[in-house]
């Protein structure tokens, strides 16, 4: 069993997928705390319904990213978190947070990285005209959506798809993929080999 | 029925897939001519076995890309080609060729574009550590692997995969995807809408 700290900014549907998987006993984890940088994030309500402690940490009250992250790390440590999950958390995290949970910060991004990083993945995918998109669960590193990939899942893009319909399709597979990867973490199957000679770090997931 | 001109540089396994689909009558096309820029390309033997005219056009004998392309266009026109297929053709084509067959030059690339363009798609995909790769059939434009996408297909990347094993897996889906797209071309279902206001051109494939 691992303790998760989940960081959100919005509706928290991936947080809900985590709660649902825990309830179905397909994910052997406990959400120890949910932190939002937005007071009105619907995900905070989901957490309260699940009787999980919530914290609103207002990024506007901090002088810089690192001091905001420092406050977040304090909350995560108070709740003895093992793994940190960025689930629609719309802030860039700093080495302050990453170094506190080395190779234990996971993000879910709504594209097949390295294609379409950044905050407008679906818009960019539709504009490019790809026929396949999907989502990526990866370890977070200092870059934006650049960290070692843990898992990916695909969806077909249809002629009639727009940003909204693609987002909906991809969310469906996000909700399946993220709990599956977290279960691999819970089973202690994820390890990271540092990159040699300028190569990227590599993830190993033991069978 | 459409007449194809197929450009190759090597073994021509995608050319073989085209021949096989024509024989199985799942592709209503005729390969009118196969052109190689390499005299020793195995694909030329495949063409001869299929009783298809072949031409070796030695790019080293031309002063520049455009004059090489001009010679290629002459051969394609002599054989009344409707669509041009780059099937492992390792030369960058110029506007000379593209303007002669507007929106009728198709390339197959062994990655899910826009990820991993260029000549080392599999090596780059393995180095990045993606869990999903695949192939892309697209119309050729003036960029390298940047043209409007017609179709994509995926393969899973396993922990043990290297450049060679990934190439083999992706080739398998290439051989299915390319003839399928060419059949859409044969049925006159492919149209291109030019991009407005700096947007990319868009492909429509009618049902």
Interface residues (C-beta under 8 A of the other chain):
Chain A: X112 X113 X114 X115 X127 X128 X129 X130 X131 X132 X134 X148 X149 X150 X151 X152 X153 X154 X159 X199 X200 X202 X203 X204 X205
Chain B: X112 X113 X114 X115 X127 X128 X129 X130 X131 X132 X134 X148 X149 X150 X151 X152 X153 X154 X159 X199 X200 X202 X203 X204 X205
